[in-house]
Amino acid sequence: MDTIEAVWDRNTDSGAWVRPIPPDANETTIDWNTWLGNAPKRPFDGRRFVSWRCYKDYGAGLPGDLFVHLISGIHYVTGVNAPALRAFSTGGIYHYKDGREFGDLQWTMYDYPKFQVVLRCNQNNKYEDQMFAFYGKKGTMFIRGEGAPAALGAGASLAFRPEPPYHTREDYSIGSWPEKARQEYIAKWNQEHPSPGPGEDKVDSQEEVYAAPPHYSDLVDHLANFYQAVRTRKPVVENEVFGNNAALTGCHMSNYSYFNKRIAVWDETSNSIKSD
């Protein structure tokens, strides 16, 4: 496996954080200054209150909302528990011209020591919906459907599609070789790759599809893991270190690159994100 792609797309106003402002929302019903916390002081703004993910003062946009879930799933499946080495992010505001600061489309590419990751969240199209794809030399594994970014929950499916054999005899480039050299190459290749003997032929593998049992809820397993950790004092599957690395990679490195228009690099020595 050298490439992983993950997507969580939406195409609803609610999915783009355009929520209705409660009719009674005002400074007498909301402790506005407490809600602002350390953010810059400003007059009450109902739009900022209900759509806080759109603004840098309060939220982290698509990376803080959805990328972290995608990265969590990828880290869990691959056994990685460390930040990415580098991240490059791009995107923009293409539909929701409502004063938001975060894009309604964002892509980020990450470099890890043994593979690359590409994430996408699009608030303007839901064709792909929720999807993981793990691409390797011998095949591709897809996880699709509701619950796919977090776990194989109800409504999600996992499919494995094998790749054809990549050890094949070259025909194209040797066409211009002298006849003698070409025949010698073919004879040597055939000798090093003998045809299967009787009974040794393998039937071509077809795509295999798996689904969770009916009425399965991944929430039950999540809660069971948590309660077991409380009883035994053993760490949960995704503990505070795991969560920190997922947030650092999925959220902060992505947004650093997006807003600075530079490649973000995790500097372990200074424990900070820097520009490449």
C-alpha positions in Angstrom: 0.0 0.0 0.0 1.4 3.4 -1.0 -1.6 5.6 -1.5 -4.7 6.2 0.6 -7.6 8.4 -0.4 -10.5 9.4 1.9 -13.6 11.5 1.2 -16.4 13.0 3.2 -18.6 15.0 0.9 -22.0 16.8 1.7 -24.5 18.8 -0.3 -26.9 20.3 2.1 -27.0 23.8 3.6 -26.9 22.2 7.1 -23.9 20.2 6.1 -22.3 23.5 5.1 -23.1 24.9 8.5 -25.8 27.2 7.3 -28.1 26.8 10.3 -31.2 28.9 11.1 -30.7 31.5 13.8 -33.1 30.9 16.7 -35.7 33.7 16.8 -35.0 34.4 20.4 -31.2 34.5 20.0 -29.9 37.8 21.4 -27.7 39.1 24.2 -30.4 38.6 26.8 -30.8 34.9 26.1 -27.1 34.2 25.3 -24.1 35.0 27.4 -22.3 36.4 24.4 -19.1 37.5 26.1 -18.7 34.2 27.8 -19.3 32.4 24.5 -16.6 34.5 22.9 -14.1 33.5 25.5 -10.6 34.5 24.3 -11.8 35.3 20.8 -11.8 39.0 19.7 -14.7 41.0 21.2 -17.4 42.0 18.8 -21.2 42.8 18.9 -23.6 40.0 19.1 -23.8 38.1 15.8 -26.4 35.3 15.5 -24.8 34.0 12.3 -21.4 33.6 13.9 -23.1 31.9 16.9 -24.9 29.2 14.9 -22.4 28.8 12.1 -19.2 29.1 14.2 -17.3 26.5 12.2 -17.1 29.0 9.3 -14.9 31.4 11.2 -11.3 31.2 12.3 -12.0 32.9 15.6 -14.1 29.9 16.8 -13.7 26.9 14.5 -11.4 25.0 12.2 -13.5 24.5 9.1 -13.7 21.3 7.2 -10.4 20.0 8.6 -11.6 20.5 12.2 -15.0 19.0 11.5 -14.4 16.1 9.1 -10.7 15.6 8.2 -9.9 14.6 11.8 -12.4 11.7 11.5 -10.9 10.6 8.2 -7.4 10.7 9.6 -8.4 8.8 12.7 -9.7 6.0 10.6 -6.6 5.9 8.5 -4.3 6.0 11.5 -6.2 3.1 13.1 -6.2 0.9 10.0 -2.5 1.5 9.2 -1.4 1.3 12.8 0.1 4.8 12.7 0.2 7.0 15.8 2.3 10.0 14.7 1.8 13.2 12.8 2.3 13.3 9.1 5.7 14.5 7.9 4.3 17.2 5.5 1.0 18.5 4.3 -0.1 20.6 1.4 -3.7 22.0 1.3 -5.8 23.8 -1.3 -9.4 24.7 -1.9 -11.6 27.7 -1.7 -15.1 29.2 -1.3 -17.0 28.3 -4.5 -20.7 28.5 -3.5 -21.4 29.8 0.0 -20.5 33.5 -0.4 -21.8 34.3 3.1 -18.8 35.9 4.7 -17.3 32.6 5.9 -13.5 32.3 6.2 -13.1 28.6 5.7 -13.6 27.0 2.3 -16.6 25.0 1.2 -14.1 22.7 -0.6 -10.7 21.6 0.7 -8.1 19.0 -0.4 -5.0 18.1 1.6 -2.2 15.8 0.6 0.0 14.3 3.4 3.4 12.6 3.3 3.9 9.7 5.7 7.1 7.6 5.9 5.6 4.7 4.1 2.6 6.1 2.1 0.7 9.2 1.0 -2.8 10.3 2.0 -5.2 12.5 0.0 -8.3 13.9 1.8 -11.2 15.8 0.3 -14.3 17.4 1.8 -16.7 19.1 -0.5 -19.8 20.8 0.7 -21.2 21.3 -2.8 -21.6 17.7 -4.1 -22.4 14.4 -2.5 -21.8 11.9 -5.3 -18.9 10.1 -3.5 -20.5 10.7 0.0 -18.2 8.8 2.5 -15.3 6.7 1.2 -11.9 5.3 2.0 -9.7 3.7 -0.6 -6.4 1.9 0.1 -4.3 1.4 -3.0 -1.6 -1.3 -3.0 0.4 -3.3 -5.5 -1.8 -6.4 -5.0 -5.2 -4.8 -4.8 -7.5 -2.0 -3.6 -9.7 -1.9 -0.5 -12.7 0.4 -0.5 -14.9 1.3 2.5 -18.0 3.2 1.5 -21.3 4.3 3.0 -22.7 5.8 6.1 -20.2 5.4 9.0 -17.3 4.6 6.7 -14.9 7.4 8.0 -15.2 6.3 11.6 -15.8 2.6 11.4 -17.6 -0.1 9.4 -21.0 0.8 10.8 -24.4 -0.1 9.7 -24.9 0.9 6.1 -21.2 0.7 5.2 -19.5 -1.9 3.0 -16.0 -3.0 2.6 -14.8 -4.3 -0.8 -11.4 -5.7 -1.9 -10.6 -5.7 -5.6 -7.4 -7.5 -6.6 -4.9 -6.2 -9.1 -3.8 -8.3 -12.0 -0.3 -9.8 -11.8 2.4 -7.2 -12.4 5.2 -9.6 -13.3 4.5 -9.8 -17.0 6.8 -10.3 -19.9 7.7 -7.1 -21.8 6.5 -6.9 -25.4 6.2 -3.2 -26.2 9.7 -1.9 -25.7 11.5 -4.9 -27.1 9.8 -4.6 -30.4 12.7 -2.6 -31.8 15.4 -4.9 -30.5 17.4 -7.1 -32.9 15.6 -10.4 -33.4 18.3 -12.4 -31.7 18.4 -10.2 -28.6 14.6 -10.2 -28.4 14.3 -14.0 -28.6 17.1 -14.4 -26.0 15.2 -12.1 -23.6 11.9 -14.0 -24.1 13.6 -17.4 -23.6 15.3 -16.1 -20.4 12.1 -14.6 -19.1 10.2 -17.8 -19.7 12.8 -19.8 -17.9 12.7 -17.5 -14.9 8.9 -17.5 -14.9 7.8 -21.1 -15.8 4.2 -21.8 -16.7 2.1 -23.4 -13.9 2.1 -27.2 -13.9 -1.0 -29.4 -13.9 -3.3 -28.4 -11.1 -1.2 -25.3 -10.3 -3.3 -22.7 -12.2 -5.1 -20.2 -10.0 -8.5 -18.9 -10.8 -8.6 -15.1 -11.2 -9.8 -13.5 -8.0 -13.0 -11.4 -8.2 -14.0 -8.4 -6.0 -15.0 -9.4 -2.6 -17.6 -7.4 -0.7 -18.3 -7.5 3.0 -21.0 -5.7 5.0 -21.8 -5.3 8.7 -24.6 -7.6 10.1 -28.1 -6.1 10.1 -28.8 -3.8 12.9 -25.1 -3.6 13.8 -24.1 -0.4 15.6 -20.5 0.6 15.9 -21.6 2.9 18.8 -22.0 -0.2 20.9 -18.4 -1.3 20.3 -17.1 2.2 21.0 -18.9 2.3 24.3 -17.8 -1.2 25.2 -14.2 -0.2 24.6 -14.6 2.8 26.8 -16.3 0.9 29.6 -13.7 -1.8 29.4 -10.9 0.8 29.7 -12.7 2.3 32.8 -12.9 -1.1 34.5 -9.4 -2.3 33.6 -7.5 1.1 33.5 -6.1 0.0 30.2 -6.0 2.7 27.5 -8.8 3.1 25.0 -8.1 2.4 21.4 -7.9 6.1 20.5 -6.5 7.7 23.6 -5.3 11.2 24.1 -2.0 10.7 22.2 -3.9 9.2 19.3 -6.4 12.1 19.3 -3.6 14.7 19.5 -1.8 13.2 16.5 -5.1 13.0 14.5 -6.0 16.6 15.3 -2.5 17.9 14.6 -2.4 16.2 11.2 -6.0 16.3 10.1 -6.8 19.8 11.4 -3.8 22.0 12.2 -1.3 21.1 9.5 -4.0 21.2 6.8 -5.3 24.7 7.9 -1.7 26.0 8.3 -1.0 25.1 4.7 -4.4 26.3 3.4 -4.1 29.8 4.9 -0.4 30.3 4.5 -0.3 28.8 0.9 2.8 26.8 1.9 3.7 23.2 2.7 3.3 22.6 6.4 6.0 20.5 8.1 5.8 19.0 11.5 9.0 19.9 13.5 9.3 17.3 16.3 12.3 19.1 17.8 10.4 22.4 18.4 7.0 20.6 18.7 5.5 23.0 16.2 4.3 23.4 12.6 6.7 25.2 10.3 6.8 26.1 6.6 8.8 24.0 4.1 
